[in-house]
C-alpha cells in the first residue's frame, strides 16, 4: 500500500483515503464521491477493526459482504482498495495503542471503554500505511471525527480531515451498517432519533436555549417509542464533546441494536 | 521537515534519522556516522522531550548547549537538523499518547512511570514528520530501542530500526549526557556499572549461568562503592526485558544522578 502511495506522490498526485469497515452504503458512497472530487487518487480501506469493539459488542456479527462492497466500489471510481487481514494489522505480540484523552473521554468514550483507543490506533496505522493528503469521515460518527482530528494534529500527520454530512433514509434515519440488524417494528422505532433531533432543532430555531429543556425534548420523543431506550442525549460543544454547545448527540438502544445520531441545533434539520 | 524529506524521497534518496535530546557526545557521533554510511541524507533531531521526564526528574536541568551541538554537527556531515520547539510539538490542547505495553512495562518502565509513553509518542511524531528509511538508536538505552522497534512494527512505520554499540570512556563508563552531573568522587564510583557488567560477562564466559549468582555479582560490585545504590540489576531477554535471558541491565544512583548501562553476557565485554 505504502509503495503504491509513494509512487503516486512521486508523480505529483494527491491521495484521498476513505477508511471503512465494509458493509458499504450510500453514506460511504458520499465520502468516496467527496474524495473523488478533491483528489487524483482515491483509496478505500476495508477493515473490521477488532480492537474498537468491546467484549459484549457485535464484532463477530458485524455485517461482512465483500461481493456487495465490490459492486458498490466498482462504479464509484476508486483507484485502490486496502483490505489488510486482522493477522497483518495485529500480528502476535503487537502491543501498541494510540490513546486520545479529552475529546475521547465522554459519551461514546464512556459508553464504550477502549473503543476510541481502537479507532485512534487503526486510523494512525492507516495514515502511516497510506500517507493520504486527505481523509474522509462521516458526520454521523461526530465524536470519532473529532478524535481523529485531534490525533492527526497531535501526531503531526500531514493529512486534511474532511467530515461529510450524514446521509439519511427518506424518513430521516441516518444510514448505518447496523440498521440491517433492525426488525420491522424496530426499524419504525428507529426513526425516533432523527425525529427527536428535528424537534430539538425546531425548538432551538424558535428560541429555546435551555439545555435541560432540549435534552428532555430529545429523550421524550425517543422514549415515546416503547422499543427505544436512551443511552445518552446531550447538547455539547462539537470540539470538546462537553456542554455547553449546540451539537445534540444521541445514543439509543432499539432492542439489542445500538444506534447513534447527532445534529447541530443551530442549523435547520435536513429534509 | 516533511516537505524536505519528501523532496529527497522524490529524488530517490534514502533518509537516515538520528533522534537526540542534544548535549551531543561521541555516542551520538557514532550514530551519525552509522547513518552517514547507510543513507544519502542524514537528519539529526534535537528535542528535549518534556513528556518523557517524570515530575521529580531532571527535565529543567537537562544539559542544553546549542553552540556545542552545532560544533559537533558541523563536522559530522549532517544534511538537516530538525529542532522543533516544545510549543510546536505539544501545542495547547494536545492530548494524544502512544502507549506500548509488554516490553515497556518492566525495569525502566516500572522505575519511570510514563517515561516510555513519552518516548513512544515523540518517536512516533518524529517518524511521521521525517518519514525516515532508517532510524538510529544507541544500545546504551537498550529497552528504549526495543520499545521503538515494537512501536515501529505495530504502527506500520516503514523504517528500519538500527541499534549501535554503546560508546564508552577509556575506563568503561558508558557515554551519557548525564555523566556531566557527576562530581569527581561520583565519577570514580560510576565506573562500577561497567566493571560489574565486565565481571558478570567474565563469569558467564567461565560457565556461570545461575541468574541469582549473576545478579548478586552485579549488585556486589556496584555496592562496593559507597556512593552507588542499585535501583535494579537483572538478567533478561533482550526482546521482552523479562527473565530468563542473557542481557544484564542496570540502573544505579550515584548520588543524585541516575545512570543506566547494559551488556549481553554471552558476548565479551569490550575494551
HADDOCK unambig.tbl for C-alpha pairs under 7 A between the chains (distance, minus, plus):
assign (segid A and resid 10 and name CA) (segid B and resid 10 and name CA) 5.35 0.50 0.50
assign (segid A and resid 94 and name CA) (segid B and resid 154 and name CA) 5.64 0.50 0.50
assign (segid A and resid 95 and name CA) (segid B and resid 100 and name CA) 5.63 0.50 0.50
assign (segid A and resid 95 and name CA) (segid B and resid 101 and name CA) 5.38 0.50 0.50
assign (segid A and resid 95 and name CA) (segid B and resid 102 and name CA) 6.65 0.50 0.50
assign (segid A and resid 96 and name CA) (segid B and resid 99 and name CA) 5.61 0.50 0.50
assign (segid A and resid 96 and name CA) (segid B and resid 100 and name CA) 4.32 0.50 0.50
assign (segid A and resid 96 and name CA) (segid B and resid 101 and name CA) 6.41 0.50 0.50
assign (segid A and resid 96 and name CA) (segid B and resid 151 and name CA) 5.87 0.50 0.50
assign (segid A and resid 96 and name CA) (segid B and resid 154 and name CA) 5.98 0.50 0.50
assign (segid A and resid 97 and name CA) (segid B and resid 98 and name CA) 5.86 0.50 0.50
assign (segid A and resid 97 and name CA) (segid B and resid 99 and name CA) 5.22 0.50 0.50
assign (segid A and resid 97 and name CA) (segid B and resid 100 and name CA) 6.41 0.50 0.50
assign (segid A and resid 98 and name CA) (segid B and resid 97 and name CA) 5.87 0.50 0.50
assign (segid A and resid 98 and name CA) (segid B and resid 98 and name CA) 4.57 0.50 0.50
assign (segid A and resid 98 and name CA) (segid B and resid 99 and name CA) 6.20 0.50 0.50
assign (segid A and resid 99 and name CA) (segid B and resid 96 and name CA) 5.59 0.50 0.50
assign (segid A and resid 99 and name CA) (segid B and resid 97 and name CA) 5.21 0.50 0.50
assign (segid A and resid 99 and name CA) (segid B and resid 98 and name CA) 6.20 0.50 0.50
assign (segid A and resid 100 and name CA) (segid B and resid 95 and name CA) 5.64 0.50 0.50
assign (segid A and resid 100 and name CA) (segid B and resid 96 and name CA) 4.32 0.50 0.50
assign (segid A and resid 100 and name CA) (segid B and resid 97 and name CA) 6.42 0.50 0.50
assign (segid A and resid 101 and name CA) (segid B and resid 95 and name CA) 5.39 0.50 0.50
assign (segid A and resid 101 and name CA) (segid B and resid 96 and name CA) 6.43 0.50 0.50
assign (segid A and resid 102 and name CA) (segid B and resid 95 and name CA) 6.66 0.50 0.50
assign (segid A and resid 125 and name CA) (segid B and resid 155 and name CA) 5.05 0.50 0.50
assign (segid A and resid 125 and name CA) (segid B and resid 156 and name CA) 6.01 0.50 0.50
assign (segid A and resid 128 and name CA) (segid B and resid 156 and name CA) 6.37 0.50 0.50
assign (segid A and resid 128 and name CA) (segid B and resid 157 and name CA) 6.20 0.50 0.50
assign (segid A and resid 129 and name CA) (segid B and resid 156 and name CA) 6.32 0.50 0.50
assign (segid A and resid 151 and name CA) (segid B and resid 96 and name CA) 5.87 0.50 0.50
assign (segid A and resid 154 and name CA) (segid B and resid 94 and name CA) 5.64 0.50 0.50
assign (segid A and resid 154 and name CA) (segid B and resid 96 and name CA) 5.98 0.50 0.50
assign (segid A and resid 155 and name CA) (segid B and resid 125 and name CA) 5.05 0.50 0.50
assign (segid A and resid 156 and name CA) (segid B and resid 125 and name CA) 6.01 0.50 0.50
assign (segid A and resid 156 and name CA) (segid B and resid 128 and name CA) 6.37 0.50 0.50
assign (segid A and resid 156 and name CA) (segid B and resid 129 and name CA) 6.32 0.50 0.50
assign (segid A and resid 157 and name CA) (segid B and resid 128 and name CA) 6.20 0.50 0.50
